[in-house]
């Protein structure tokens, strides 16, 4: 009788864990549409055109009296949004660990971002400040929500399954992004048939991403569950909490070393994602339909790429697979500098290269870091991780924006990002990950 009860308990726990994993996948399904349709495809070119409408004769807008090239406004807004997130994420992450209310905080962040994204429907004319404000709110909320989402991974997946579970999450997200981009492409390409102007079609696509984000977040919140908090301590202010987390990480210097490497190379990845449409439209003279098609191809290939790199990691280890992806990123980005203007075929070739390495490099980085987190500090450490993932991604857009502001060339701006991949590769290659996992107090997988 006792043995049967134990077996039943184990079976129920396993069933609950699988259900929670499905809920975890569904949040990626919900929020990835923001990253693809809004941040990667539509908002950059559209907000830049709105800023152009408000620009003076020299091509400058003047938010708070500061002269800014209209072409740099989007990049600067992305930078500011993640600076805001840097302050918020450690505060929220620590509160999640201490109170055990991770799911509630995830819901609050997700719906803040979804509402701000839906509000982009009202972005038109010369309302570039409204667009910048909504972008800052939506992107900061996305950063906070993803930090909480990522911190679930060590709790819902045993060590030997994390590469696979993480890769599936990314695959769900890319599949979702692909599905919505198909609908976007139909609406945008045939906007006349629907009685819409081009601008109205873009605004509908932006708002639809927010509605999608909010609707499917309900599914994730239904299946994810909270776990008990550590203490009832009062949470320190955001930057102080981040400093406290980093001080705690000093007891795990190899974890900190990995985080530094990730901070560098992922900054390059995030900047390429957010600025690719600007480069394609402004420097290469490609139309919006071409950009949507290219990003759609990236989404489709990223699903296969994430799953393939997950399998490669089981054979060659996550670290080696990530290092290989960084080499591919460097070659692809360097090739992008030489792309001829008005040649969509070569842009599609470049997009294909990005798609094959995009999902895997991010998914494996997330699962590798999950092995380096001391038990009981998942949300707090993933707050620092998210600072590296998106929170420190203001450096790349800032470099991109400054390079363009000084040179007036998007080619110079795009090639400047190579430095992030080269330095990130060098730093990651020096991290002994097996030793890092052991020193964090976690079991070392057979292949890592």
C-alpha positions as CSV (number, residue, x, y, z in Angstrom):
1,X,0.0,0.0,0.0
2,X,2.8,2.4,1.0
3,X,4.8,1.5,-2.2
4,X,1.7,2.2,-4.3
5,X,1.1,5.5,-2.7
6,X,4.7,6.5,-3.3
7,X,4.4,5.5,-7.0
8,X,1.2,7.4,-7.3
9,X,2.8,10.5,-5.8
10,X,5.8,10.3,-8.2
11,X,3.5,9.8,-11.2
12,X,1.4,12.8,-10.1
13,X,4.5,14.9,-9.7
14,X,5.8,13.9,-13.1
15,X,2.4,14.7,-14.7
16,X,2.4,18.1,-13.0
17,X,5.9,18.8,-14.2
18,X,5.0,18.0,-17.8
19,X,2.0,20.2,-17.6
20,X,4.1,23.0,-16.2
21,X,6.6,22.6,-19.1
22,X,3.7,23.0,-21.6
23,X,2.7,26.1,-19.8
24,X,6.2,27.4,-20.0
25,X,6.4,26.7,-23.7
26,X,3.1,28.7,-24.2
27,X,4.6,31.8,-22.7
28,X,7.2,31.8,-25.4
29,X,4.4,31.2,-27.9
30,X,2.6,34.3,-26.4
31,X,5.4,36.8,-26.1
32,X,7.7,36.0,-29.1
33,X,5.2,37.8,-31.4
34,X,6.3,41.0,-29.8
35,X,9.9,40.3,-30.6
36,X,9.3,39.4,-34.2
37,X,6.4,41.4,-35.5
38,X,7.0,44.5,-33.3
39,X,10.6,44.9,-32.5
40,X,12.2,43.1,-35.4
41,X,9.9,43.9,-38.4
42,X,7.5,46.8,-38.0
43,X,8.3,49.2,-35.3
44,X,11.9,50.2,-36.3
45,X,11.1,51.4,-39.8
46,X,7.6,52.7,-38.8
47,X,8.8,54.7,-35.8
48,X,11.7,56.0,-37.9
49,X,9.2,57.3,-40.5
50,X,7.1,58.9,-37.8
51,X,10.3,60.6,-36.4
52,X,11.1,61.7,-40.0
53,X,7.7,63.4,-40.1
54,X,8.5,65.3,-37.0
55,X,12.2,66.1,-38.0
56,X,13.5,69.6,-38.8
57,X,15.1,70.5,-42.1
58,X,18.4,68.9,-41.0
59,X,16.7,65.6,-40.2
60,X,16.8,65.9,-36.4
61,X,14.1,65.5,-33.8
62,X,14.5,67.2,-30.4
63,X,13.1,65.0,-27.5
64,X,13.6,67.0,-24.3
65,X,15.5,69.5,-26.3
66,X,18.2,67.0,-27.3
67,X,19.1,67.0,-31.0
68,X,18.8,63.4,-32.3
69,X,18.9,62.1,-35.9
70,X,15.5,60.7,-36.8
71,X,17.3,57.5,-38.0
72,X,18.8,57.0,-34.5
73,X,15.7,57.6,-32.4
74,X,14.5,54.0,-32.5
75,X,17.9,52.6,-31.4
76,X,18.2,55.2,-28.6
77,X,14.6,54.3,-27.4
78,X,15.6,50.6,-27.3
79,X,18.6,51.5,-25.2
80,X,16.6,53.6,-22.8
81,X,14.0,50.9,-22.4
82,X,16.6,48.3,-21.3
83,X,18.2,50.8,-18.9
84,X,14.8,51.0,-17.2
85,X,14.6,47.2,-17.2
86,X,18.1,47.1,-15.5
87,X,16.6,48.9,-12.5
88,X,13.4,46.8,-12.4
89,X,14.6,43.3,-13.0
90,X,16.8,42.7,-9.9
91,X,14.0,44.2,-7.7
92,X,11.3,42.0,-9.2
93,X,13.6,38.9,-9.3
94,X,14.5,39.1,-5.7
95,X,10.8,39.7,-4.8
96,X,9.9,36.6,-6.7
97,X,12.4,34.4,-4.9
98,X,11.5,35.8,-1.5
99,X,7.7,35.9,-1.7
100,X,7.2,32.9,-4.0
101,X,4.8,34.9,-6.1
102,X,6.6,34.5,-9.4
103,X,3.5,33.7,-11.5
104,X,1.6,36.8,-10.3
105,X,4.6,39.0,-11.1
106,X,5.0,37.3,-14.5
107,X,1.4,38.1,-15.2
108,X,1.7,41.8,-14.2
109,X,4.8,42.3,-16.4
110,X,3.3,40.4,-19.3
111,X,0.1,42.4,-19.3
112,X,1.9,45.7,-18.9
113,X,3.8,44.9,-22.1
114,X,0.8,43.6,-23.9
115,X,-1.2,46.8,-23.2
116,X,1.6,49.1,-24.2
117,X,2.0,47.1,-27.5
118,X,-1.7,47.2,-28.2
119,X,-1.6,51.0,-27.7
120,X,0.8,51.3,-30.6
121,X,-2.3,51.3,-32.8
122,X,-2.5,55.0,-31.9
123,X,1.0,55.8,-33.2
124,X,0.7,57.8,-36.4
125,X,1.5,61.2,-37.9
126,X,4.4,62.8,-36.1
127,X,3.8,61.2,-32.6
128,X,7.3,59.9,-32.3
129,X,7.4,60.7,-28.6
130,X,4.3,58.5,-28.0
131,X,6.0,55.7,-30.0
132,X,9.2,56.0,-28.0
133,X,7.3,56.0,-24.7
134,X,5.2,52.9,-25.6
135,X,8.4,51.1,-26.8
136,X,10.2,51.9,-23.5
137,X,7.2,50.5,-21.5
138,X,6.7,47.4,-23.7
139,X,10.3,46.5,-24.0
140,X,11.1,47.0,-20.3
141,X,8.0,44.9,-19.4
142,X,9.2,42.2,-21.8
143,X,12.6,42.1,-20.2
144,X,11.1,41.7,-16.7
145,X,8.6,39.0,-17.8
146,X,11.3,37.0,-19.6
147,X,13.5,37.2,-16.6
148,X,10.8,35.5,-14.5
149,X,9.9,33.1,-17.3
150,X,13.6,32.0,-17.7
151,X,13.9,31.5,-13.9
152,X,11.3,28.7,-14.1
153,X,13.7,26.5,-16.2
154,X,15.8,25.0,-13.3
155,X,12.5,24.3,-11.4
156,X,10.6,22.5,-14.2
157,X,13.4,20.5,-15.9
158,X,16.0,18.2,-14.5
159,X,19.6,18.9,-15.5
160,X,19.8,16.3,-18.2
161,X,16.7,17.7,-19.9
162,X,17.4,21.4,-19.8
163,X,19.0,21.8,-23.2
164,X,16.0,20.0,-24.8
165,X,13.4,21.8,-22.8
166,X,15.0,25.2,-23.5
167,X,15.3,24.5,-27.2
168,X,11.7,23.5,-27.4
169,X,10.7,26.8,-25.7
170,X,12.5,28.7,-28.3
171,X,11.0,26.5,-31.1
172,X,7.5,27.3,-29.8
173,X,8.3,31.0,-29.9
174,X,9.7,30.9,-33.4
175,X,6.7,28.9,-34.6
176,X,4.4,31.5,-33.1
177,X,6.3,34.3,-34.6
178,X,6.1,32.6,-38.0
179,X,2.4,32.1,-37.9
180,X,1.6,35.7,-37.0
181,X,4.1,37.0,-39.6
182,X,2.2,35.1,-42.3
183,X,-1.0,36.9,-41.3
184,X,0.9,40.2,-41.1
185,X,2.3,39.6,-44.6
186,X,-1.1,38.9,-46.0
187,X,-2.6,42.0,-44.3
188,X,0.2,44.3,-45.3
189,X,0.7,43.1,-48.9
190,X,-3.1,43.2,-49.6
191,X,-4.0,46.3,-47.4
192,X,-5.8,47.9,-50.4
193,X,-8.1,44.9,-50.7
194,X,-9.0,45.3,-47.0
195,X,-9.7,49.0,-47.5
196,X,-6.7,50.0,-45.4
197,X,-3.8,52.3,-46.0
198,X,-0.3,51.1,-45.5
199,X,0.0,53.0,-42.3
200,X,-3.2,51.5,-40.9
201,X,-2.1,48.0,-41.8
202,X,1.2,48.5,-39.9
203,X,-0.7,49.8,-36.8
204,X,-3.1,46.9,-36.9
205,X,-0.1,44.5,-37.0
206,X,1.5,46.2,-34.0
207,X,-1.7,46.1,-32.0
208,X,-2.5,42.5,-32.9
209,X,0.9,41.5,-31.4
210,X,-0.2,43.0,-28.1
211,X,-3.5,41.2,-28.2
212,X,-1.9,37.9,-29.0
213,X,0.7,38.3,-26.2
214,X,-2.1,39.0,-23.7
215,X,-4.4,36.2,-24.9
216,X,-1.9,33.3,-24.8
217,X,-0.3,34.5,-21.5
218,X,-3.6,33.3,-19.9
219,X,-2.7,29.7,-21.0
220,X,0.8,29.9,-19.5
221,X,-0.4,31.4,-16.2
222,X,-3.0,28.6,-15.9
223,X,-0.4,25.8,-16.1
224,X,2.6,27.4,-14.3
225,X,2.6,27.4,-10.5
226,X,4.2,29.3,-7.7
227,X,6.7,27.8,-5.2
228,X,7.4,28.9,-1.7
229,X,9.6,31.9,-1.2
230,X,12.8,31.9,0.9
231,X,12.0,34.6,3.5
232,X,9.8,37.7,4.1
233,X,12.7,40.1,3.8
234,X,12.2,43.5,2.5
235,X,13.5,43.8,-1.1
236,X,16.2,46.3,-1.8
237,X,15.9,48.9,-4.5
238,X,16.6,47.5,-8.0
239,X,20.2,48.6,-8.6
240,X,21.2,47.8,-5.0
241,X,19.7,44.4,-5.3
242,X,21.6,43.8,-8.6
243,X,24.8,44.9,-6.8
244,X,23.9,42.4,-3.9
245,X,23.3,39.6,-6.5
246,X,26.6,40.3,-8.2
247,X,28.4,40.3,-4.8
248,X,26.8,36.9,-4.1
249,X,28.0,35.8,-7.5
250,X,31.6,36.6,-6.5
251,X,31.4,33.5,-4.4
252,X,30.8,31.7,-7.7
253,X,33.4,33.5,-10.0
254,X,33.0,31.0,-12.9
255,X,29.3,31.7,-13.0
256,X,30.1,35.4,-13.2
257,X,32.7,34.7,-15.9
258,X,30.0,33.0,-18.0
259,X,27.6,35.8,-17.4
260,X,30.2,38.4,-18.6
261,X,30.8,36.4,-21.8
262,X,27.1,36.1,-22.4
263,X,26.6,39.8,-21.8
264,X,29.0,40.6,-24.6
265,X,28.0,38.2,-27.3
266,X,24.2,38.3,-26.7
267,X,24.3,42.1,-26.9
268,X,25.4,41.6,-30.4
269,X,22.6,39.1,-31.1
270,X,19.9,41.4,-29.6
271,X,21.2,44.4,-31.6
272,X,21.2,42.5,-34.9
273,X,17.6,41.4,-34.2
274,X,16.3,44.9,-33.3
275,X,18.2,46.8,-36.0
276,X,18.1,44.4,-39.0
277,X,14.9,45.9,-40.4
278,X,16.4,49.4,-40.2
279,X,19.5,48.2,-42.1
280,X,17.4,46.5,-44.7
281,X,15.0,49.4,-45.3
282,X,17.3,52.4,-44.9
283,X,20.6,51.1,-46.3
284,X,19.6,48.4,-48.7
285,X,16.4,50.0,-49.9
286,X,14.2,46.9,-49.4
287,X,10.5,47.1,-49.1
288,X,8.4,46.2,-46.1
289,X,7.1,43.0,-47.8
290,X,10.7,41.8,-48.4
291,X,11.6,42.4,-44.8
292,X,8.6,40.6,-43.5
293,X,9.4,37.6,-45.8
294,X,13.0,37.6,-44.7
295,X,12.1,37.6,-41.0
296,X,9.5,34.9,-41.6
297,X,12.2,32.8,-43.1
298,X,14.4,33.5,-40.1
299,X,11.5,32.3,-37.8
300,X,11.0,29.1,-39.7
301,X,14.7,28.2,-39.9
302,X,15.2,29.2,-36.3
303,X,12.7,26.4,-35.2
304,X,14.8,23.8,-37.0
305,X,18.0,25.5,-35.9
306,X,17.1,25.5,-32.2
307,X,16.1,21.8,-32.3
308,X,19.2,20.8,-34.3
309,X,21.6,22.7,-32.1
310,X,19.9,21.1,-29.1
311,X,20.7,17.7,-30.5
312,X,24.3,18.8,-31.3
313,X,24.7,19.9,-27.7
314,X,23.8,16.4,-26.6
315,X,26.7,15.1,-28.7
316,X,29.3,17.8,-28.5
317,X,28.3,19.7,-25.4
318,X,26.5,23.1,-25.1
319,X,29.6,25.1,-24.7
320,X,31.2,23.9,-28.0
321,X,28.0,24.3,-29.8
322,X,27.6,27.9,-28.6
323,X,31.2,28.7,-29.6
324,X,30.5,27.3,-33.1
325,X,27.4,29.5,-33.4
326,X,29.4,32.6,-32.5
327,X,31.8,31.9,-35.3
328,X,28.8,31.6,-37.7
329,X,27.4,34.9,-36.3
330,X,30.7,36.7,-37.0
331,X,30.9,35.4,-40.6
332,X,27.3,36.2,-41.3
333,X,27.5,39.8,-39.9
334,X,30.7,40.5,-41.8
335,X,29.0,39.3,-45.0
336,X,26.1,41.6,-44.3
337,X,28.4,44.6,-44.6
338,X,29.0,43.8,-48.3
339,X,25.4,43.2,-49.2
340,X,24.5,45.2,-52.4
341,X,21.6,47.6,-52.1
342,X,18.3,46.6,-53.9
343,X,19.2,42.9,-54.0
344,X,16.7,41.0,-51.9
345,X,18.0,37.6,-52.9
346,X,21.3,38.2,-51.0
347,X,19.4,39.6,-48.0
348,X,17.4,36.4,-47.9
349,X,20.6,34.4,-48.0
350,X,21.9,36.4,-45.0
351,X,18.6,36.0,-43.2
352,X,18.9,32.2,-43.7
353,X,22.3,32.1,-42.0
354,X,21.0,34.1,-39.1
355,X,17.9,31.9,-38.7
356,X,20.0,28.7,-38.5
357,X,22.1,29.9,-35.5
358,X,19.7,32.4,-33.8
359,X,17.4,30.1,-31.7
360,X,20.1,27.6,-30.8
361,X,22.7,30.1,-29.6
362,X,20.1,31.7,-27.2
363,X,18.4,28.5,-26.1
364,X,21.7,26.7,-25.2
365,X,23.0,29.8,-23.4
366,X,19.9,29.8,-21.2
367,X,20.1,26.1,-20.4
368,X,23.8,26.3,-19.8
369,X,23.4,29.2,-17.3
370,X,20.6,27.3,-15.5
371,X,23.3,24.7,-14.4
372,X,25.4,27.5,-12.9
373,X,22.6,28.9,-10.6
374,X,22.8,28.0,-6.9
375,X,19.6,26.2,-5.8
376,X,17.0,28.5,-4.3
377,X,18.3,31.6,-6.1
378,X,16.8,31.0,-9.5
379,X,14.8,34.3,-10.1
380,X,17.5,36.4,-8.5
381,X,20.3,35.0,-10.7
382,X,18.1,35.0,-13.8
383,X,17.4,38.7,-13.1
384,X,21.2,39.2,-13.5
385,X,21.1,36.9,-16.5
386,X,18.2,38.9,-18.1
387,X,20.3,42.1,-17.5
388,X,22.9,40.3,-19.7
389,X,20.2,39.0,-22.1
390,X,18.2,42.1,-22.8
391,X,19.0,44.5,-19.9
392,X,22.5,45.2,-21.1
393,X,21.5,45.2,-24.7
394,X,21.4,49.0,-24.6
395,X,25.1,48.9,-25.4
396,X,24.7,47.5,-28.9
397,X,21.9,49.8,-30.0
398,X,23.8,52.7,-28.5
399,X,26.9,51.8,-30.4
400,X,24.8,51.3,-33.6
401,X,23.0,54.6,-33.1
402,X,26.2,56.6,-32.3
403,X,28.1,55.0,-35.2
404,X,25.2,56.0,-37.6
405,X,25.0,59.5,-36.0
406,X,28.7,60.1,-36.6
407,X,29.1,58.4,-40.0
408,X,25.6,58.6,-41.5
409,X,26.2,55.0,-42.7
410,X,24.2,52.0,-41.6
411,X,27.0,49.8,-43.1
412,X,29.4,51.2,-40.6
413,X,26.9,50.8,-37.9
414,X,26.2,47.1,-38.7
415,X,29.9,46.1,-39.0
416,X,30.7,47.7,-35.6
417,X,28.7,44.9,-33.9
418,X,31.3,42.2,-34.9
419,X,33.3,43.2,-31.8
420,X,30.6,41.8,-29.5
421,X,30.9,38.3,-31.1
422,X,34.7,38.2,-31.2
423,X,35.1,39.3,-27.5
424,X,32.2,37.1,-26.4
425,X,33.8,34.0,-28.0
426,X,37.2,34.7,-26.4
427,X,35.6,35.1,-22.9
428,X,33.4,32.0,-23.2
429,X,36.2,29.8,-24.4
430,X,38.0,30.4,-21.1
431,X,35.2,29.3,-18.8
432,X,35.6,25.7,-17.4
433,X,31.9,25.0,-17.3
434,X,32.1,21.6,-15.6
435,X,34.0,23.1,-12.7
436,X,31.5,26.0,-12.7
437,X,28.5,23.7,-12.4
438,X,30.2,21.7,-9.5
439,X,31.1,24.9,-7.6
440,X,27.5,26.2,-7.9
441,X,26.4,23.0,-6.0
442,X,24.6,21.3,-8.9
443,X,25.1,17.9,-10.5
444,X,27.3,17.9,-13.6
445,X,25.6,16.4,-16.7
446,X,27.5,13.8,-18.6
447,X,27.8,16.1,-21.6
448,X,28.1,19.8,-21.2
